[in-house]
Structures are given as structure tokens and as C-alpha cells.
Amino acid sequence: MKVGKIEKKVEIPAVHSKHKYPWPEMDVGDSVLLQAEKGESLFSLKRKVGPAARYYGEKTGKKFKTLIDHDGNGVRVWRTE
């Protein structure tokens, strides 16, 4: 391990990842259906999408609700706050 020198006044970026999901564009009451790829289970898709929405919401003060949509073969996410 190599330890660098101490730096002062380096700002922490708010959210430093690229947005894979449309969370920033969603308003309260909006929803989006994320469809499963061929061979992907709805449960595994929900286990990826749910935490991603929750993490984004914690960082921005927004809230989301995620449910499996069997009719749409995917996971639907609503912005609730």
C-alpha cells in the first residue's frame, strides 16, 4: 500500500456514478417499468433495482416503491416523495 500526502479542502462529490436508471428525471407519482432480460428472473431484477432506487433516494431525499410486475414481466418503480 502506498499512502499519499494529506490534502486539504477537497470536496466530496454528491453522487459520483453514472445514472443507469431514470431516477433523476422522475417526479412524485411517476413510475417506470424495468423489464427483465431473457433468462433473468424477476426476483433477481428486483434485488438489483430496489437497492439502487433506495440508495439514490437516500442521497437525494427522495423515496421510491418497488414491486414485481408479473403482467409487464419486470419491476415497476414509483417515486412516492
N, CA, C and O atoms as CSV, one atom per row, in Angstrom:
chain,resi,resn,atom,element,x,y,z
A,1,MET,N,N,0.848,-1.178,0.000
A,1,MET,CA,C,0.000,0.000,0.000
A,1,MET,C,C,0.887,1.232,0.000
A,1,MET,O,O,1.899,1.301,0.697
A,2,LYS,N,N,0.474,2.196,-0.801
A,2,LYS,CA,C,1.193,3.461,-0.852
A,2,LYS,C,C,0.285,4.548,-0.295
A,2,LYS,O,O,-0.833,4.724,-0.781
A,3,VAL,N,N,0.735,5.264,0.692
A,3,VAL,CA,C,-0.055,6.311,1.321
A,3,VAL,C,C,0.334,7.649,0.706
A,3,VAL,O,O,1.509,8.014,0.661
A,4,GLY,N,N,-0.676,8.370,0.236
A,4,GLY,CA,C,-0.438,9.681,-0.369
A,4,GLY,C,C,-0.342,10.761,0.690
A,4,GLY,O,O,-0.520,10.506,1.881
A,5,LYS,N,N,-0.059,11.962,0.240
A,5,LYS,CA,C,0.043,13.074,1.182
A,5,LYS,C,C,-1.348,13.594,1.531
A,5,LYS,O,O,-2.287,13.425,0.753
A,6,ILE,N,N,-1.483,14.206,2.664
A,6,ILE,CA,C,-2.752,14.757,3.128
A,6,ILE,C,C,-3.081,16.011,2.323
A,6,ILE,O,O,-2.240,16.892,2.141
A,7,GLU,N,N,-4.333,16.069,1.841
A,7,GLU,CA,C,-4.780,17.217,1.063
A,7,GLU,C,C,-5.922,17.897,1.804
A,7,GLU,O,O,-6.759,17.222,2.404
A,8,LYS,N,N,-5.964,19.188,1.770
A,8,LYS,CA,C,-6.990,19.959,2.464
A,8,LYS,C,C,-7.981,20.549,1.464
A,8,LYS,O,O,-7.638,20.836,0.317
A,9,LYS,N,N,-9.205,20.721,1.923
A,9,LYS,CA,C,-10.284,21.357,1.160
A,9,LYS,C,C,-10.625,20.653,-0.155
A,9,LYS,O,O,-10.928,21.314,-1.148
A,10,VAL,N,N,-10.580,19.322,-0.167
A,10,VAL,CA,C,-11.008,18.557,-1.330
A,10,VAL,C,C,-12.477,18.205,-1.109
A,10,VAL,O,O,-12.813,17.505,-0.154
A,11,GLU,N,N,-13.357,18.691,-1.994
A,11,GLU,CA,C,-14.792,18.480,-1.833
A,11,GLU,C,C,-15.183,17.046,-2.180
A,11,GLU,O,O,-14.617,16.432,-3.084
A,12,ILE,N,N,-16.163,16.529,-1.443
A,12,ILE,CA,C,-16.718,15.204,-1.705
A,12,ILE,C,C,-17.809,15.360,-2.753
A,12,ILE,O,O,-18.712,16.174,-2.563
A,13,PRO,N,N,-17.763,14.611,-3.857
A,13,PRO,CA,C,-18.819,14.729,-4.860
A,13,PRO,C,C,-20.145,14.207,-4.322
A,13,PRO,O,O,-20.172,13.232,-3.570
A,14,ALA,N,N,-21.248,14.854,-4.705
A,14,ALA,CA,C,-22.575,14.481,-4.213
A,14,ALA,C,C,-22.926,13.053,-4.632
A,14,ALA,O,O,-23.112,12.187,-3.777
A,15,VAL,N,N,-23.015,12.810,-5.892
A,15,VAL,CA,C,-23.249,11.470,-6.440
A,15,VAL,C,C,-22.280,11.334,-7.594
A,15,VAL,O,O,-22.337,12.103,-8.554
A,16,HIS,N,N,-21.399,10.366,-7.506
A,16,HIS,CA,C,-20.315,10.302,-8.469
A,16,HIS,C,C,-20.431,9.160,-9.473
A,16,HIS,O,O,-19.459,8.833,-10.154
A,17,SER,N,N,-21.589,8.563,-9.567
A,17,SER,CA,C,-21.741,7.473,-10.513
A,17,SER,C,C,-22.629,7.900,-11.676
A,17,SER,O,O,-23.412,8.844,-11.560
A,18,LYS,N,N,-22.501,7.208,-12.774
A,18,LYS,CA,C,-23.372,7.458,-13.913
A,18,LYS,C,C,-24.741,6.886,-13.580
A,18,LYS,O,O,-24.840,5.867,-12.897
A,19,HIS,N,N,-25.785,7.528,-14.051
A,19,HIS,CA,C,-27.134,7.075,-13.748
A,19,HIS,C,C,-27.554,6.003,-14.746
A,19,HIS,O,O,-27.760,6.277,-15.928
A,20,LYS,N,N,-27.675,4.788,-14.248
A,20,LYS,CA,C,-28.134,3.677,-15.068
A,20,LYS,C,C,-29.657,3.690,-15.169
A,20,LYS,O,O,-30.233,3.224,-16.152
A,21,TYR,N,N,-30.292,4.229,-14.139
A,21,TYR,CA,C,-31.744,4.253,-14.048
A,21,TYR,C,C,-32.245,5.697,-14.162
A,21,TYR,O,O,-31.467,6.631,-13.970
A,22,PRO,N,N,-33.532,5.893,-14.470
A,22,PRO,CA,C,-34.051,7.254,-14.691
A,22,PRO,C,C,-34.497,7.980,-13.420
A,22,PRO,O,O,-35.360,8.854,-13.496
A,23,TRP,N,N,-33.946,7.650,-12.279
A,23,TRP,CA,C,-34.399,8.259,-11.018
A,23,TRP,C,C,-34.356,9.792,-11.042
A,23,TRP,O,O,-35.309,10.415,-10.573
A,24,PRO,N,N,-33.312,10.424,-11.558
A,24,PRO,CA,C,-33.269,11.896,-11.511
A,24,PRO,C,C,-34.394,12.580,-12.292
A,24,PRO,O,O,-34.799,13.687,-11.937
A,25,GLU,N,N,-34.898,11.950,-13.333
A,25,GLU,CA,C,-35.932,12.569,-14.163
A,25,GLU,C,C,-37.335,12.341,-13.628
A,25,GLU,O,O,-38.286,12.937,-14.134
A,26,MET,N,N,-37.491,11.492,-12.615
A,26,MET,CA,C,-38.823,11.135,-12.128
A,26,MET,C,C,-39.362,12.168,-11.143
A,26,MET,O,O,-38.648,12.644,-10.261
A,27,ASP,N,N,-40.656,12.505,-11.319
A,27,ASP,CA,C,-41.368,13.373,-10.388
A,27,ASP,C,C,-42.242,12.499,-9.493
A,27,ASP,O,O,-42.466,11.327,-9.794
A,28,VAL,N,N,-42.731,13.065,-8.399
A,28,VAL,CA,C,-43.615,12.333,-7.490
A,28,VAL,C,C,-44.842,11.866,-8.264
A,28,VAL,O,O,-45.474,12.653,-8.968
A,29,GLY,N,N,-45.176,10.582,-8.132
A,29,GLY,CA,C,-46.308,9.997,-8.842
A,29,GLY,C,C,-45.917,9.288,-10.131
A,29,GLY,O,O,-46.712,8.517,-10.667
A,30,ASP,N,N,-44.711,9.530,-10.641
A,30,ASP,CA,C,-44.244,8.852,-11.850
A,30,ASP,C,C,-43.851,7.421,-11.528
A,30,ASP,O,O,-43.497,7.110,-10.390
A,31,SER,N,N,-43.913,6.547,-12.531
A,31,SER,CA,C,-43.424,5.180,-12.388
A,31,SER,C,C,-42.710,4.773,-13.669
A,31,SER,O,O,-42.913,5.355,-14.734
A,32,VAL,N,N,-41.875,3.765,-13.531
A,32,VAL,CA,C,-41.152,3.233,-14.683
A,32,VAL,C,C,-41.129,1.716,-14.563
A,32,VAL,O,O,-40.962,1.173,-13.471
A,33,LEU,N,N,-41.301,1.031,-15.704
A,33,LEU,CA,C,-41.242,-0.424,-15.748
A,33,LEU,C,C,-39.881,-0.824,-16.297
A,33,LEU,O,O,-39.516,-0.444,-17.409
A,34,LEU,N,N,-39.143,-1.583,-15.523
A,34,LEU,CA,C,-37.853,-2.108,-15.953
A,34,LEU,C,C,-38.053,-3.580,-16.254
A,34,LEU,O,O,-38.255,-4.386,-15.345
A,35,GLN,N,N,-37.999,-3.931,-17.530
A,35,GLN,CA,C,-38.292,-5.301,-17.935
A,35,GLN,C,C,-37.077,-6.206,-17.800
A,35,GLN,O,O,-35.938,-5.787,-18.004
A,36,ALA,N,N,-37.351,-7.457,-17.450
A,36,ALA,CA,C,-36.302,-8.454,-17.279
A,36,ALA,C,C,-35.732,-8.847,-18.638
A,36,ALA,O,O,-36.456,-8.932,-19.630
A,37,GLU,N,N,-34.433,-9.084,-18.662
A,37,GLU,CA,C,-33.778,-9.604,-19.865
A,37,GLU,C,C,-34.158,-11.076,-20.021
A,37,GLU,O,O,-34.657,-11.692,-19.079
A,38,LYS,N,N,-33.930,-11.631,-21.182
A,38,LYS,CA,C,-34.231,-13.036,-21.412
A,38,LYS,C,C,-33.397,-13.895,-20.456
A,38,LYS,O,O,-32.175,-13.764,-20.393
A,39,GLY,N,N,-34.072,-14.768,-19.719
A,39,GLY,CA,C,-33.400,-15.644,-18.780
A,39,GLY,C,C,-33.183,-15.043,-17.397
A,39,GLY,O,O,-32.720,-15.745,-16.498
A,40,GLU,N,N,-33.502,-13.767,-17.199
A,40,GLU,CA,C,-33.329,-13.109,-15.904
A,40,GLU,C,C,-34.620,-13.247,-15.092
A,40,GLU,O,O,-35.709,-12.986,-15.604
A,41,SER,N,N,-34.499,-13.649,-13.853
A,41,SER,CA,C,-35.700,-13.802,-13.023
A,41,SER,C,C,-36.151,-12.439,-12.507
A,41,SER,O,O,-35.348,-11.523,-12.328
A,42,LEU,N,N,-37.445,-12.331,-12.274
A,42,LEU,CA,C,-38.000,-11.085,-11.754
A,42,LEU,C,C,-37.479,-10.803,-10.351
A,42,LEU,O,O,-37.265,-9.649,-9.981
A,43,PHE,N,N,-37.277,-11.864,-9.571
A,43,PHE,CA,C,-36.764,-11.701,-8.210
A,43,PHE,C,C,-35.352,-11.112,-8.229
A,43,PHE,O,O,-35.047,-10.211,-7.446
A,44,SER,N,N,-34.491,-11.613,-9.115
A,44,SER,CA,C,-33.116,-11.091,-9.163
A,44,SER,C,C,-33.103,-9.650,-9.692
A,44,SER,O,O,-32.280,-8.841,-9.264
A,45,LEU,N,N,-34.006,-9.332,-10.613
A,45,LEU,CA,C,-34.101,-7.965,-11.109
A,45,LEU,C,C,-34.533,-7.026,-9.981
A,45,LEU,O,O,-33.985,-5.933,-9.838
A,46,LYS,N,N,-35.507,-7.448,-9.184
A,46,LYS,CA,C,-35.965,-6.618,-8.064
A,46,LYS,C,C,-34.848,-6.435,-7.038
A,46,LYS,O,O,-34.741,-5.374,-6.423
A,47,ARG,N,N,-34.017,-7.459,-6.851
A,47,ARG,CA,C,-32.912,-7.353,-5.897
A,47,ARG,C,C,-31.829,-6.395,-6.374
A,47,ARG,O,O,-31.031,-5.922,-5.564
A,48,LYS,N,N,-31.784,-6.101,-7.664
A,48,LYS,CA,C,-30.841,-5.094,-8.189
A,48,LYS,C,C,-31.461,-3.708,-8.183
A,48,LYS,O,O,-30.834,-2.741,-7.749
A,49,VAL,N,N,-32.691,-3.614,-8.666
A,49,VAL,CA,C,-33.345,-2.322,-8.863
A,49,VAL,C,C,-33.760,-1.679,-7.540
A,49,VAL,O,O,-33.570,-0.477,-7.355
A,50,GLY,N,N,-34.323,-2.460,-6.622
A,50,GLY,CA,C,-34.792,-1.921,-5.348
A,50,GLY,C,C,-33.708,-1.194,-4.563
A,50,GLY,O,O,-33.904,-0.040,-4.182
A,51,PRO,N,N,-32.567,-1.840,-4.311
A,51,PRO,CA,C,-31.495,-1.154,-3.592
A,51,PRO,C,C,-30.938,0.055,-4.341
A,51,PRO,O,O,-30.524,1.031,-3.715
A,52,ALA,N,N,-30.923,0.002,-5.672
A,52,ALA,CA,C,-30.426,1.143,-6.447
A,52,ALA,C,C,-31.334,2.359,-6.247
A,52,ALA,O,O,-30.852,3.478,-6.073
A,53,ALA,N,N,-32.644,2.134,-6.272
A,53,ALA,CA,C,-33.588,3.230,-6.060
A,53,ALA,C,C,-33.492,3.749,-4.627
A,53,ALA,O,O,-33.509,4.959,-4.398
A,54,ARG,N,N,-33.392,2.842,-3.677
A,54,ARG,CA,C,-33.290,3.244,-2.271
A,54,ARG,C,C,-32.013,4.044,-2.021
A,54,ARG,O,O,-32.051,5.059,-1.326
A,55,TYR,N,N,-30.891,3.607,-2.575
A,55,TYR,CA,C,-29.615,4.312,-2.409
A,55,TYR,C,C,-29.695,5.718,-3.000
A,55,TYR,O,O,-29.279,6.688,-2.366
A,56,TYR,N,N,-30.230,5.824,-4.216
A,56,TYR,CA,C,-30.379,7.130,-4.840
A,56,TYR,C,C,-31.287,8.020,-3.997
A,56,TYR,O,O,-31.008,9.205,-3.814
A,57,GLY,N,N,-32.374,7.444,-3.486
A,57,GLY,CA,C,-33.297,8.198,-2.664
A,57,GLY,C,C,-32.668,8.703,-1.377
A,57,GLY,O,O,-32.930,9.832,-0.962
A,58,GLU,N,N,-31.843,7.883,-0.741
A,58,GLU,CA,C,-31.164,8.305,0.486
A,58,GLU,C,C,-30.215,9.464,0.223
A,58,GLU,O,O,-30.083,10.360,1.056
A,59,LYS,N,N,-29.563,9.453,-0.914
A,59,LYS,CA,C,-28.606,10.511,-1.251
A,59,LYS,C,C,-29.283,11.811,-1.667
A,59,LYS,O,O,-28.683,12.880,-1.559
A,60,THR,N,N,-30.522,11.733,-2.141
A,60,THR,CA,C,-31.193,12.918,-2.676
A,60,THR,C,C,-32.436,13.333,-1.899
A,60,THR,O,O,-33.044,14.354,-2.221
A,61,GLY,N,N,-32.827,12.566,-0.883
A,61,GLY,CA,C,-34.015,12.892,-0.108
A,61,GLY,C,C,-35.317,12.511,-0.784
A,61,GLY,O,O,-36.376,13.019,-0.415
A,62,LYS,N,N,-35.259,11.629,-1.765
A,62,LYS,CA,C,-36.458,11.171,-2.473
A,62,LYS,C,C,-36.800,9.756,-1.998
A,62,LYS,O,O,-35.956,9.064,-1.430
A,63,LYS,N,N,-38.046,9.333,-2.236
A,63,LYS,CA,C,-38.451,7.980,-1.848
A,63,LYS,C,C,-39.079,7.261,-3.025
A,63,LYS,O,O,-39.763,7.861,-3.854
A,64,PHE,N,N,-38.826,5.941,-3.079
A,64,PHE,CA,C,-39.305,5.100,-4.164
A,64,PHE,C,C,-39.937,3.834,-3.604
A,64,PHE,O,O,-39.586,3.385,-2.513
A,65,LYS,N,N,-40.870,3.264,-4.356
A,65,LYS,CA,C,-41.516,1.998,-4.024
A,65,LYS,C,C,-41.294,1.064,-5.198
A,65,LYS,O,O,-41.515,1.450,-6.346
A,66,THR,N,N,-40.859,-0.165,-4.927
A,66,THR,CA,C,-40.526,-1.127,-5.975
A,66,THR,C,C,-41.350,-2.398,-5.802
A,66,THR,O,O,-41.377,-2.980,-4.718
A,67,LEU,N,N,-42.024,-2.831,-6.874
A,67,LEU,CA,C,-42.802,-4.066,-6.850
A,67,LEU,C,C,-42.594,-4.842,-8.148
A,67,LEU,O,O,-42.360,-4.261,-9.208
A,68,ILE,N,N,-42.685,-6.160,-8.042
A,68,ILE,CA,C,-42.616,-7.004,-9.234
A,68,ILE,C,C,-43.931,-6.855,-9.999
A,68,ILE,O,O,-45.009,-6.900,-9.407
A,69,ASP,N,N,-43.835,-6.679,-11.305
A,69,ASP,CA,C,-44.996,-6.559,-12.187
A,69,ASP,C,C,-45.011,-7.782,-13.095
A,69,ASP,O,O,-44.341,-7.806,-14.127
A,70,HIS,N,N,-45.783,-8.801,-12.706
A,70,HIS,CA,C,-45.811,-10.048,-13.478
A,70,HIS,C,C,-46.409,-9.843,-14.862
A,70,HIS,O,O,-45.968,-10.476,-15.821
A,71,ASP,N,N,-47.408,-8.967,-14.985
A,71,ASP,CA,C,-48.037,-8.714,-16.283
A,71,ASP,C,C,-47.055,-8.062,-17.251
A,71,ASP,O,O,-47.068,-8.368,-18.443
A,72,GLY,N,N,-46.208,-7.170,-16.753
A,72,GLY,CA,C,-45.252,-6.477,-17.604
A,72,GLY,C,C,-43.912,-7.184,-17.700
A,72,GLY,O,O,-43.000,-6.701,-18.372
A,73,ASN,N,N,-43.783,-8.350,-17.018
A,73,ASN,CA,C,-42.539,-9.116,-16.992
A,73,ASN,C,C,-41.362,-8.243,-16.580
A,73,ASN,O,O,-40.331,-8.195,-17.251
A,74,GLY,N,N,-41.547,-7.549,-15.447
A,74,GLY,CA,C,-40.477,-6.687,-14.982
A,74,GLY,C,C,-40.711,-6.198,-13.560
A,74,GLY,O,O,-41.467,-6.790,-12.789
A,75,VAL,N,N,-40.054,-5.123,-13.247
A,75,VAL,CA,C,-40.167,-4.499,-11.932
A,75,VAL,C,C,-40.600,-3.064,-12.157
A,75,VAL,O,O,-40.007,-2.345,-12.961
A,76,ARG,N,N,-41.637,-2.649,-11.442
A,76,ARG,CA,C,-42.121,-1.275,-11.572
A,76,ARG,C,C,-41.670,-0.493,-10.346
A,76,ARG,O,O,-41.764,-0.966,-9.213
A,77,VAL,N,N,-41.175,0.720,-10.603
A,77,VAL,CA,C,-40.693,1.600,-9.541
A,77,VAL,C,C,-41.475,2.897,-9.597
A,77,VAL,O,O,-41.574,3.530,-10.648
A,78,TRP,N,N,-42.035,3.295,-8.449
A,78,TRP,CA,C,-42.777,4.540,-8.323
A,78,TRP,C,C,-41.965,5.519,-7.484
A,78,TRP,O,O,-41.304,5.117,-6.527
A,79,ARG,N,N,-42.011,6.782,-7.831
A,79,ARG,CA,C,-41.453,7.796,-6.947
A,79,ARG,C,C,-42.590,8.271,-6.065
A,79,ARG,O,O,-43.594,8.775,-6.569
A,80,THR,N,N,-42.448,8.117,-4.739
A,80,THR,CA,C,-43.528,8.436,-3.817
A,80,THR,C,C,-43.339,9.769,-3.100
A,80,THR,O,O,-44.319,10.382,-2.679
A,81,GLU,N,N,-42.114,10.222,-2.955
A,81,GLU,CA,C,-41.852,11.519,-2.302
A,81,GLU,C,C,-40.701,12.208,-2.976
A,81,GLU,O,O,-40.323,13.310,-2.579
